[in-house]
Amino acid sequence: MTRLLCLAFALAGCATAGPRPPLQVPEPVAGALAEPQATASEATVAIVIRGDALQETVDRELPNPIHRESGGRLEAEAIRGDLRLEPGHGALVWTLPVELWARASLGPMRFSCGIDEARPHVDVTLRTELLIDDEWNLATETTPGPRQWSRRCRVSFLNIDVTSMIDPHIARAQERAARQIDEETARVDLRSALEQVWPLLFFPLELESGAAAEDRLRLLLRPEGLRVAELTGDQRALRLDVGVRGRFLVTSRFPTSPPAPLPPPGEVPAGPFLLHVEVVQPLAPMVDTLRSQLVGRTVTVDEGVVRVESVDLRVTPVGLAVGMSLAGALRGTLWALATPAHREGTLVLEGAAWTPETITAIEDEEIIHALDGLLGVVDASRWPIDASGIRERTLAALRGFQTPAGVGVEATLDPDTGTGEVFGSGDELVVRLPIGGSLVVSIDAATVAGGL
């Protein structure tokens, strides 16, 4: 085109054509670069039933001796030991050891069983299966287990089998205990409790204090479902793990999500716990970097020299718009679009290309090709993202989170982060980094419930 202009003005000389008029390039429309959906994963809420708390209940409800025979000739007692609990094939197994002793007298003669010798004993067991229907109604089904005494306790001269006298009392107590467990469970309105707690999980939890509100880290659970995961335990405590499926975020932003209705219990576990940690990247430092690299840079075109005077950035729904104001042989603001991305710990702008409106306004492929060197500077720019620092800060915040008595938080985060996702609006971008690890919230059932 430049050559055609020179021919058209050959009589007066090419220079008399005058400078190009300022370029009129429509500006890209600002808007939000869409926030991607975080990957769903699963955290654990562990409801811990301490053995000593249950033992206190047994001591209160079943004081020793649990049965006594006291007559003129015969004395006998059944004495229970300490409660043992353990998981058993998806159920809770209660074991209460019971020992028996007896003593009889006939005149000067004395006969005994379990005195100055090993006492006959039996393990009284109950098996409680947890049942939760699709409406979160909680029930238990408790069945007494068989009883097998280690040996019989007989007082032969009276023709009395003391074991046969005591065992029916223990059997009736065993059946009463089974009914009582199921009746007490039926009084628990699990659904109402969950319906009160569930909406609270949709609100951000403040993890830090002291700093300005816009700088503090917050935990957003974005829950999607719950499932009863596993019942485990040992001599000290039982642990019921409840899996919380969600899209877990740690951010300094104020994101909100409307509470969803309580879903039915889930069955299929989500993937391993994944925490999406967000790092806010303001546009101002990015603009400063690009200005330091581009302002004053020159490009030679047929009409002369073009110089970059200033640089601007703008978030749009299709990427980050880079505006370059030019002076010299070309005047006006050109716009390019690039895709912000997270690569190897840095924020980069990939695939910078002039907008179609810019190409139309210039109308010269040679000039466009000459200006493409400016886009190379954009592609080569880098902004480090401090993944290690935000990880340590997040871990400290999670571990130091203030919880009520009886509630604890255990968190681990892997040292490495994956490739982050970038979105944003207004004057900032957000880099969302996926970090593996674990999050377990432990609830001491006795402390939180105030007793069993």
FINUKOL-204028 format. One line per field, with one value per residue (C-alpha): residue number from 1; residue in three letters; x, y, z. Coordinates in steps of 0.2 Angstrom, whole numbers, plus 5000, padded with zeros to 4 digits. Layout:
BEGIN
num: NUM:...;
residu: ala:...;
xx: X:...;
yy: Y:...;
zz: Z:...;
//
This chain:
BEGIN
num: 1:2:3:4:5:6:7:8:9:10:11:12:13:14:15:16:17:18:19:20:21:22:23:24:25:26:27:28:29:30:31:32:33:34:35:36:37:38:39:40:41:42:43:44:45:46:47:48:49:50:51:52:53:54:55:56:57:58:59:60:61:62:63:64:65:66:67:68:69:70:71:72:73:74:75:76:77:78:79:80:81:82:83:84:85:86:87:88:89:90:91:92:93:94:95:96:97:98:99:100:101:102:103:104:105:106:107:108:109:110:111:112:113:114:115:116:117:118:119:120:121:122:123:124:125:126:127:128:129:130:131:132:133:134:135:136:137:138:139:140:141:142:143:144:145:146:147:148:149:150:151:152:153:154:155:156:157:158:159:160:161:162:163:164:165:166:167:168:169:170:171:172:173:174:175:176:177:178:179:180:181:182:183:184:185:186:187:188:189:190:191:192:193:194:195:196:197:198:199:200:201:202:203:204:205:206:207:208:209:210:211:212:213:214:215:216:217:218:219:220:221:222:223:224:225:226:227:228:229:230:231:232:233:234:235:236:237:238:239:240:241:242:243:244:245:246:247:248:249:250:251:252:253:254:255:256:257:258:259:260:261:262:263:264:265:266:267:268:269:270:271:272:273:274:275:276:277:278:279:280:281:282:283:284:285:286:287:288:289:290:291:292:293:294:295:296:297:298:299:300:301:302:303:304:305:306:307:308:309:310:311:312:313:314:315:316:317:318:319:320:321:322:323:324:325:326:327:328:329:330:331:332:333:334:335:336:337:338:339:340:341:342:343:344:345:346:347:348:349:350:351:352:353:354:355:356:357:358:359:360:361:362:363:364:365:366:367:368:369:370:371:372:373:374:375:376:377:378:379:380:381:382:383:384:385:386:387:388:389:390:391:392:393:394:395:396:397:398:399:400:401:402:403:404:405:406:407:408:409:410:411:412:413:414:415:416:417:418:419:420:421:422:423:424:425:426:427:428:429:430:431:432:433:434:435:436:437:438:439:440:441:442:443:444:445:446:447:448:449:450:451:452;
residu: met:thr:arg:leu:leu:cys:leu:ala:phe:ala:leu:ala:gly:cys:ala:thr:ala:gly:pro:arg:pro:pro:leu:gln:val:pro:glu:pro:val:ala:gly:ala:leu:ala:glu:pro:gln:ala:thr:ala:ser:glu:ala:thr:val:ala:ile:val:ile:arg:gly:asp:ala:leu:gln:glu:thr:val:asp:arg:glu:leu:pro:asn:pro:ile:his:arg:glu:ser:gly:gly:arg:leu:glu:ala:glu:ala:ile:arg:gly:asp:leu:arg:leu:glu:pro:gly:his:gly:ala:leu:val:trp:thr:leu:pro:val:glu:leu:trp:ala:arg:ala:ser:leu:gly:pro:met:arg:phe:ser:cys:gly:ile:asp:glu:ala:arg:pro:his:val:asp:val:thr:leu:arg:thr:glu:leu:leu:ile:asp:asp:glu:trp:asn:leu:ala:thr:glu:thr:thr:pro:gly:pro:arg:gln:trp:ser:arg:arg:cys:arg:val:ser:phe:leu:asn:ile:asp:val:thr:ser:met:ile:asp:pro:his:ile:ala:arg:ala:gln:glu:arg:ala:ala:arg:gln:ile:asp:glu:glu:thr:ala:arg:val:asp:leu:arg:ser:ala:leu:glu:gln:val:trp:pro:leu:leu:phe:phe:pro:leu:glu:leu:glu:ser:gly:ala:ala:ala:glu:asp:arg:leu:arg:leu:leu:leu:arg:pro:glu:gly:leu:arg:val:ala:glu:leu:thr:gly:asp:gln:arg:ala:leu:arg:leu:asp:val:gly:val:arg:gly:arg:phe:leu:val:thr:ser:arg:phe:pro:thr:ser:pro:pro:ala:pro:leu:pro:pro:pro:gly:glu:val:pro:ala:gly:pro:phe:leu:leu:his:val:glu:val:val:gln:pro:leu:ala:pro:met:val:asp:thr:leu:arg:ser:gln:leu:val:gly:arg:thr:val:thr:val:asp:glu:gly:val:val:arg:val:glu:ser:val:asp:leu:arg:val:thr:pro:val:gly:leu:ala:val:gly:met:ser:leu:ala:gly:ala:leu:arg:gly:thr:leu:trp:ala:leu:ala:thr:pro:ala:his:arg:glu:gly:thr:leu:val:leu:glu:gly:ala:ala:trp:thr:pro:glu:thr:ile:thr:ala:ile:glu:asp:glu:glu:ile:ile:his:ala:leu:asp:gly:leu:leu:gly:val:val:asp:ala:ser:arg:trp:pro:ile:asp:ala:ser:gly:ile:arg:glu:arg:thr:leu:ala:ala:leu:arg:gly:phe:gln:thr:pro:ala:gly:val:gly:val:glu:ala:thr:leu:asp:pro:asp:thr:gly:thr:gly:glu:val:phe:gly:ser:gly:asp:glu:leu:val:val:arg:leu:pro:ile:gly:gly:ser:leu:val:val:ser:ile:asp:ala:ala:thr:val:ala:gly:gly:leu;
xx: 5000:5014:5021:5004:5003:5020:5015:4999:5009:5024:5023:5023:5035:5030:5033:5019:5007:5008:5007:4994:4978:4977:4971:4953:4953:4938:4943:4939:4924:4929:4921:4924:4936:4925:4929:4932:4924:4935:4938:4927:4935:4932:4937:4933:4923:4928:4915:4925:4917:4929:4930:4931:4915:4905:4913:4906:4889:4890:4896:4881:4868:4875:4883:4891:4886:4874:4865:4866:4858:4858:4849:4852:4863:4869:4877:4882:4886:4889:4901:4905:4921:4926:4917:4925:4920:4926:4920:4914:4909:4900:4893:4897:4901:4899:4907:4905:4914:4905:4912:4903:4907:4896:4898:4887:4887:4879:4883:4902:4905:4909:4908:4912:4915:4926:4933:4952:4951:4948:4930:4918:4916:4906:4908:4891:4890:4878:4880:4873:4871:4869:4855:4852:4839:4838:4829:4843:4833:4844:4841:4850:4847:4855:4855:4861:4876:4877:4884:4896:4902:4920:4914:4899:4898:4889:4886:4884:4878:4864:4861:4862:4869:4873:4877:4859:4852:4862:4863:4844:4846:4860:4851:4836:4848:4856:4840:4835:4851:4848:4831:4837:4851:4838:4826:4839:4845:4827:4826:4840:4834:4849:4840:4835:4853:4860:4847:4854:4872:4871:4868:4882:4894:4891:4898:4916:4926:4938:4955:4965:4963:4973:4976:4964:4948:4954:4970:4964:4962:4945:4940:4925:4919:4906:4898:4889:4886:4889:4891:4895:4912:4919:4918:4935:4942:4952:4952:4953:4940:4928:4928:4914:4921:4909:4915:4911:4911:4914:4925:4937:4944:4956:4955:4956:4941:4923:4915:4898:4887:4869:4865:4858:4845:4852:4855:4852:4867:4880:4888:4902:4917:4924:4943:4956:4956:4961:4962:4961:4972:4969:4983:4976:4987:4983:4984:4995:5011:5008:5006:5022:5032:5025:5028:5046:5049:5038:5038:5051:5053:5053:5048:5052:5039:5039:5032:5045:5048:5034:5037:5027:5021:5011:5003:4987:4979:4960:4951:4939:4928:4940:4957:4968:4968:4984:4983:4998:4998:5009:5017:5027:5023:5008:4997:4983:4981:4982:4974:4980:4972:4982:4977:4983:4990:5000:5015:5029:5026:5024:5009:5012:5002:5001:4996:4996:4988:4981:4962:4953:4948:4967:4971:4957:4962:4980:4975:4993:5001:5019:5016:5006:5021:5033:5023:5022:5039:5029:5018:5034:5038:5021:5023:5040:5034:5034:5026:5031:5018:5023:5015:5026:5023:5004:5004:5013:5002:4987:4993:4997:4979:4971:4981:4978:4959:4950:4937:4925:4930:4930:4933:4950:4957:4971:4978:4992:4996:5008:5024:5021:5006:4999:4996:4984:4969:4967:4952:4947:4938:4940:4958:4964:4967:4966:4977:4969:4982:4977:4986:4984:4984:4971:4958:4951:4939:4938:4923:4923:4905:4905:4912:4902:4886:4888:4887:4881;
yy: 5000:5012:5010:5014:5029:5035:5032:5042:5056:5054:5072:5080:5067:5053:5063:5075:5061:5066:5055:5042:5048:5041:5023:5020:5003:4998:4993:4975:4975:4972:4957:4942:4928:4914:4905:4886:4873:4866:4847:4838:4828:4822:4827:4817:4821:4808:4806:4799:4789:4787:4771:4779:4790:4774:4766:4780:4776:4758:4761:4772:4761:4744:4746:4731:4718:4716:4702:4695:4679:4680:4666:4657:4644:4652:4668:4672:4687:4691:4705:4714:4720:4735:4738:4734:4740:4736:4738:4721:4720:4737:4736:4740:4726:4728:4716:4716:4702:4695:4684:4673:4667:4657:4652:4639:4633:4618:4618:4618:4613:4627:4625:4638:4642:4656:4660:4657:4650:4656:4662:4656:4670:4674:4688:4696:4704:4715:4719:4735:4739:4757:4760:4777:4778:4790:4803:4803:4794:4785:4769:4754:4736:4728:4709:4700:4688:4670:4667:4653:4651:4646:4632:4628:4634:4620:4617:4599:4595:4607:4600:4619:4624:4642:4646:4641:4652:4667:4666:4669:4686:4690:4685:4697:4711:4708:4709:4725:4733:4729:4737:4752:4755:4755:4765:4779:4779:4781:4797:4805:4817:4816:4824:4839:4841:4840:4852:4865:4862:4859:4877:4884:4874:4885:4901:4905:4901:4914:4906:4921:4937:4953:4957:4968:4959:4958:4949:4936:4918:4909:4891:4888:4870:4871:4854:4843:4827:4817:4798:4786:4780:4768:4762:4759:4758:4750:4748:4766:4773:4770:4781:4784:4792:4803:4808:4826:4828:4846:4858:4865:4882:4893:4911:4929:4933:4934:4920:4915:4900:4898:4884:4869:4857:4843:4828:4810:4800:4796:4779:4782:4791:4806:4807:4810:4827:4841:4859:4873:4887:4904:4917:4934:4943:4962:4969:4984:4974:4965:4982:4989:4974:4976:4994:4992:4980:4988:5007:5016:5000:5005:4996:5002:5002:5009:5025:5027:5023:5018:5019:5012:5026:5016:4999:4994:4978:4973:4957:4951:4936:4929:4933:4947:4962:4971:4989:4997:5016:5020:5036:5040:5033:5025:5033:5026:5011:4994:4979:4961:4946:4933:4919:4920:4903:4895:4886:4879:4891:4907:4917:4919:4926:4913:4915:4934:4940:4956:4958:4957:4975:4980:4970:4979:4996:4994:4986:4981:4964:4970:4982:4969:4957:4971:4974:4956:4958:4967:4952:4942:4952:4949:4930:4930:4940:4930:4934:4922:4914:4910:4893:4888:4903:4902:4883:4886:4900:4890:4875:4886:4894:4877:4870:4885:4886:4890:4876:4872:4861:4843:4847:4846:4849:4839:4845:4840:4848:4840:4850:4851:4859:4855:4867:4881:4888:4907:4917:4935:4951:4970:4974:4957:4939:4924:4909:4893:4880:4862:4855:4837:4831:4827:4836:4828:4836:4825:4827:4820:4814:4814:4832:4840:4831:4834:4816:4800;
zz: 5000:5004:4986:4979:4989:4982:4964:4967:4973:4962:4955:4972:4980:4992:5008:5003:5006:5024:5040:5042:5051:5069:5069:5075:5083:5093:5111:5117:5129:5147:5156:5167:5161:5167:5183:5179:5190:5203:5204:5217:5230:5248:5265:5281:5296:5309:5324:5338:5352:5366:5375:5392:5389:5385:5400:5411:5404:5407:5425:5428:5420:5425:5442:5449:5454:5439:5448:5465:5473:5492:5502:5518:5510:5494:5489:5471:5461:5443:5441:5424:5418:5407:5391:5374:5358:5340:5322:5315:5296:5295:5313:5330:5342:5361:5372:5391:5401:5415:5429:5442:5459:5471:5489:5499:5517:5525:5544:5545:5527:5514:5496:5483:5464:5458:5475:5477:5459:5442:5440:5427:5414:5398:5385:5383:5366:5356:5337:5332:5313:5308:5296:5286:5273:5258:5270:5282:5295:5307:5315:5323:5323:5338:5341:5356:5353:5359:5377:5381:5399:5401:5413:5424:5442:5452:5470:5470:5488:5485:5467:5461:5444:5449:5430:5425:5439:5433:5414:5412:5421:5410:5395:5399:5403:5386:5377:5387:5382:5364:5364:5374:5361:5347:5356:5360:5342:5336:5346:5337:5323:5312:5297:5307:5313:5296:5289:5302:5298:5279:5274:5285:5275:5260:5269:5269:5285:5291:5293:5298:5308:5310:5292:5281:5276:5258:5262:5274:5269:5269:5267:5256:5256:5242:5248:5236:5247:5262:5264:5279:5274:5286:5304:5312:5330:5343:5362:5365:5353:5339:5323:5311:5295:5286:5268:5263:5244:5239:5229:5242:5240:5250:5244:5250:5239:5245:5234:5238:5233:5237:5249:5240:5248:5258:5246:5250:5257:5244:5241:5229:5236:5227:5222:5236:5244:5233:5240:5227:5233:5225:5222:5217:5204:5202:5184:5190:5192:5176:5167:5175:5169:5151:5151:5156:5142:5128:5131:5121:5109:5091:5075:5057:5044:5026:5032:5046:5064:5076:5095:5109:5121:5134:5138:5146:5151:5152:5157:5144:5142:5129:5137:5143:5131:5129:5122:5115:5111:5097:5091:5075:5058:5066:5079:5089:5101:5095:5104:5105:5115:5124:5135:5153:5159:5174:5168:5179:5194:5183:5176:5157:5142:5128:5110:5109:5093:5086:5087:5070:5072:5074:5058:5049:5054:5048:5032:5027:5030:5029:5043:5053:5051:5057:5072:5077:5086:5100:5103:5105:5120:5127:5125:5133:5149:5166:5183:5197:5207:5225:5227:5241:5251:5249:5253:5270:5274:5270:5280:5295:5294:5293:5308:5318:5314:5331:5334:5348:5362:5356:5338:5330:5312:5304:5288:5276:5259:5247:5243:5224:5215:5199:5184:5189:5181:5178:5178:5184:5181:5184:5189:5194:5189:5200:5199:5206:5211:5215:5230:5236:5254:5267:5278:5293:5305:5321:5333:5350:5352:5371:5372:5358:5363:5382:5387:5380;
//
